Amino acid sequence: MVSKLDALTQDVFHDNLCRTWRRNGQTKTWKRDTNRFRVPVKYGLYRYDAVTDDNAYLVHIPGASECHIKEGR
């Protein structure tokens, strides 16, 4: 799971299949709701998406214990 601090500082994220998504812009935050954030990300050449506070449970940072496929578990 990605926290707001991770969203502000990290440049690379992994999804539940351990695919690498790279930051593709600035993190957007809201003044009225301090828990909201949106990080635009890119996978490959043509796939774009965003890591938000709503889908942060689906994403983790590389090297975290949640990445089971690359570790061979």
N, CA, C and O of each residue as an XYZ file, in Angstrom:
292
protein
N       0.834     -1.180      0.000
C       0.000      0.000      0.000
C       0.880      1.244      0.000
O       1.898      1.298      0.689
N       0.482      2.223     -0.766
C       1.230      3.469     -0.900
C       0.605      4.523      0.010
O      -0.607      4.738     -0.015
N       1.435      5.173      0.804
C       0.956      6.263      1.648
C       1.102      7.586      0.892
O       1.668      7.632     -0.200
N       0.591      8.637      1.480
C       0.707      9.951      0.836
C       2.172     10.376      0.757
O       2.581     10.988     -0.230
N       2.964     10.063      1.776
C       4.393     10.389      1.755
C       5.101      9.650      0.626
O       5.946     10.228     -0.056
N       4.763      8.374      0.422
C       5.337      7.618     -0.698
C       4.941      8.236     -2.034
O       5.754      8.311     -2.955
N       3.701      8.674     -2.135
C       3.227      9.286     -3.378
C       3.973     10.581     -3.680
O       4.191     10.913     -4.846
N       4.358     11.298     -2.663
C       5.079     12.556     -2.865
C       6.551     12.342     -3.193
O       7.154     13.180     -3.863
N       7.144     11.238     -2.738
C       8.594     11.075     -2.858
C       9.051     10.009     -3.843
O      10.134     10.141     -4.414
N       8.267      8.959     -4.064
C       8.716      7.849     -4.908
C       8.524      8.151     -6.392
O       7.617      8.891     -6.773
N       9.387      7.571     -7.222
C       9.290      7.724     -8.675
C       8.849      6.445     -9.375
O       8.440      6.485    -10.536
N       8.926      5.309     -8.681
C       8.591      4.019     -9.273
C       7.623      3.296     -8.339
O       7.795      3.300     -7.120
N       6.601      2.677     -8.933
C       5.603      1.925     -8.178
C       5.403      0.574     -8.839
O       5.642      0.433    -10.039
N       4.967     -0.428     -8.073
C       4.628     -1.744     -8.596
C       3.149     -1.995     -8.357
O       2.604     -1.615     -7.321
N       2.493     -2.649     -9.339
C       1.102     -3.029     -9.132
C       1.055     -4.422     -8.526
O       2.087     -4.955     -8.119
N      -0.131     -5.020     -8.460
C      -0.259     -6.327     -7.816
C       0.418     -7.447     -8.598
O       0.640     -8.525     -8.048
N       0.753     -7.221     -9.865
C       1.509     -8.189    -10.669
C       2.993     -7.856    -10.726
O       3.735     -8.475    -11.489
N       3.431     -6.894     -9.937
C       4.816     -6.423     -9.844
C       5.318     -5.830    -11.158
O       6.510     -5.901    -11.457
N       4.419     -5.249    -11.937
C       4.834     -4.490    -13.111
C       5.293     -3.116    -12.635
O       4.727     -2.557    -11.695
N       6.307     -2.581    -13.276
C       6.877     -1.306    -12.863
C       6.165     -0.156    -13.563
O       6.154     -0.079    -14.792
N       5.576      0.731    -12.781
C       4.925      1.941    -13.263
C       5.795      3.115    -12.839
O       6.160      3.234    -11.669
N       6.128      3.985    -13.796
C       6.978      5.148    -13.508
C       6.131      6.402    -13.381
O       5.087      6.537    -14.021
N       6.601      7.317    -12.543
C       5.934      8.610    -12.391
C       5.972      9.338    -13.724
O       6.974      9.301    -14.437
N       4.864     10.003    -14.054
C       4.766     10.693    -15.325
C       4.314     12.143    -15.132
O       3.726     12.734    -16.038
N       4.578     12.700    -13.990
C       4.178     14.074    -13.724
C       4.231     14.382    -12.241
O       4.806     13.635    -11.451
N       3.621     15.492    -11.885
C       3.637     15.969    -10.512
C       2.498     15.372     -9.703
O       1.424     15.097    -10.239
N       2.732     15.173     -8.422
C       1.682     14.713     -7.530
C       0.728     15.860     -7.242
O       1.150     16.963     -6.895
N      -0.561     15.589     -7.390
C      -1.564     16.599     -7.080
C      -2.125     16.311     -5.699
O      -2.464     15.170     -5.388
N      -2.223     17.345     -4.869
C      -2.819     17.224     -3.546
C      -3.928     18.253     -3.409
O      -3.973     19.232     -4.154
N      -4.819     18.031     -2.459
C      -5.951     18.917     -2.235
C      -5.812     19.585     -0.878
O      -5.371     18.966      0.090
N      -6.198     20.869     -0.818
C      -6.136     21.610      0.437
C      -7.297     21.267      1.358
O      -7.117     21.175      2.573
N      -8.476     21.077      0.802
C      -9.651     20.793      1.638
C      -9.652     19.390      2.211
O     -10.117     19.173      3.330
N      -9.137     18.443      1.459
C      -9.045     17.062      1.941
C      -7.580     16.665      1.887
O      -7.073     16.298      0.827
N      -6.905     16.734      3.009
C      -5.451     16.543      3.030
C      -5.032     15.102      2.771
O      -3.854     14.846      2.522
N      -5.961     14.158      2.824
C      -5.622     12.764      2.554
C      -5.670     12.414      1.071
O      -5.193     11.348      0.681
N      -6.229     13.277      0.242
C      -6.340     12.999     -1.195
C      -5.025     13.284     -1.911
O      -4.328     14.248     -1.595
N      -4.697     12.438     -2.873
C      -3.544     12.655     -3.745
C      -3.782     11.938     -5.062
O      -4.607     11.029     -5.152
N      -3.040     12.366     -6.090
C      -3.109     11.748     -7.411
C      -1.740     11.833     -8.053
O      -1.198     12.923     -8.237
N      -1.176     10.672     -8.395
C       0.138     10.594     -9.043
C      -0.057     10.004    -10.433
O      -0.453      8.844    -10.547
N       0.208     10.766    -11.499
C       0.126     10.176    -12.839
C       1.302      9.222    -13.067
O       2.448      9.554    -12.766
N       1.007      8.042    -13.598
C       2.038      7.027    -13.828
C       1.926      6.482    -15.247
O       0.900      6.630    -15.911
N       3.017      5.843    -15.696
C       3.105      5.304    -17.048
C       3.735      3.923    -16.990
O       4.672      3.688    -16.227
N       3.207      3.000    -17.812
C       3.753      1.656    -17.939
C       4.004      1.403    -19.415
O       3.074      1.461    -20.219
N       5.233      1.128    -19.776
C       5.557      0.890    -21.178
C       5.457      2.167    -21.994
O       5.731      3.258    -21.493
N       5.064      2.027    -23.258
C       4.989      3.191    -24.132
C       3.616      3.845    -24.179
O       3.515      5.057    -24.365
N       2.556      3.056    -24.012
C       1.227      3.585    -24.288
C       0.215      3.423    -23.152
O      -0.957      3.751    -23.339
N       0.614      2.943    -22.017
C      -0.341      2.739    -20.916
C      -0.133      3.804    -19.847
O       0.958      3.955    -19.298
N      -1.196      4.529    -19.568
C      -1.180      5.597    -18.579
C      -2.261      5.346    -17.545
O      -3.315      4.795    -17.864
N      -2.010      5.740    -16.328
C      -2.984      5.599    -15.259
C      -2.597      6.571    -14.150
O      -1.734      7.426    -14.348
N      -3.220      6.446    -13.005
C      -2.912      7.310    -11.872
C      -3.032      6.514    -10.583
O      -3.939      5.697    -10.424
N      -2.116      6.761     -9.678
C      -2.205      6.225     -8.325
C      -2.914      7.280     -7.496
O      -2.439      8.409     -7.377
N      -4.046      6.911     -6.927
C      -4.824      7.844     -6.113
C      -5.019      7.268     -4.722
O      -4.636      6.133     -4.439
N      -5.617      8.070     -3.869
C      -5.908      7.572     -2.522
C      -6.954      6.456     -2.553
O      -7.026      5.661     -1.616
N      -7.758      6.382     -3.604
C      -8.768      5.329     -3.730
C      -8.172      3.979     -4.129
O      -8.655      2.940     -3.678
N      -7.137      3.976     -4.963
C      -6.556      2.707     -5.416
C      -5.156      2.465     -4.856
O      -4.414      1.648     -5.400
N      -4.785      3.151     -3.792
C      -3.443      3.007     -3.216
C      -3.203      1.623     -2.620
O      -2.053      1.206     -2.477
N      -4.262      0.912     -2.274
C      -4.098     -0.430     -1.719
C      -3.669     -1.447     -2.782
O      -3.213     -2.536     -2.435
N      -3.804     -1.113     -4.060
C      -3.408     -2.003     -5.153
C      -1.952     -1.829     -5.572
O      -1.447     -2.609     -6.379
N      -1.274     -0.823     -5.040
C       0.072     -0.447     -5.478
C       1.013     -0.482     -4.282
O       0.611     -0.200     -3.154
N       2.279     -0.834     -4.543
C       3.303     -0.767     -3.497
C       4.605     -0.272     -4.102
O       4.749     -0.212     -5.323
N       5.539      0.078     -3.254
C       6.831      0.569     -3.738
C       7.755     -0.624     -3.962
O       7.608     -1.640     -3.281
N       8.705     -0.532     -4.896
C       9.622     -1.644     -5.161
C      10.451     -1.977     -3.927
O      10.840     -1.099     -3.157
N      10.703     -3.252     -3.767
C      11.474     -3.707     -2.620
C      10.615     -3.995     -1.413
O      11.123     -4.463     -0.394
N       9.330     -3.730     -1.500
C       8.428     -4.011     -0.378
C       8.146     -5.511     -0.311
O       8.350     -6.236     -1.284
N       7.687     -5.952      0.819
C       7.426     -7.380      1.007
C       6.196     -7.856      0.237
O       5.946     -9.059      0.170
N       5.422     -6.934     -0.347
C       4.220     -7.318     -1.072
C       4.521     -7.874     -2.463
O       3.634     -8.457     -3.086
N       5.729     -7.713     -2.960
C       6.074     -8.152     -4.310
C       6.501     -9.627     -4.256
O       7.653     -9.935     -3.952
N       5.558    -10.533     -4.556
C       5.805    -11.963     -4.423
C       6.328    -12.605     -5.695
O       7.029    -13.614     -5.622
N       6.011    -12.058     -6.847
C       6.365    -12.709     -8.103
C       7.860    -12.637     -8.368
O       8.462    -13.641     -8.750
N       8.477    -11.472     -8.177
C       9.899    -11.335     -8.480
C      10.786    -12.034     -7.462
O      11.931    -12.368     -7.764
N      10.265    -12.259     -6.250
C      11.052    -12.938     -5.234
C      10.991    -14.451     -5.370
O      11.750    -15.161     -4.710
N      10.091    -14.960     -6.224
C       9.992    -16.372     -6.455
C       9.188    -17.118     -5.405
O       9.388    -18.319     -5.223
N       8.290    -16.442     -4.712
C       7.466    -17.112     -3.692
C       6.240    -17.713     -4.301
O       5.432    -18.315     -3.594
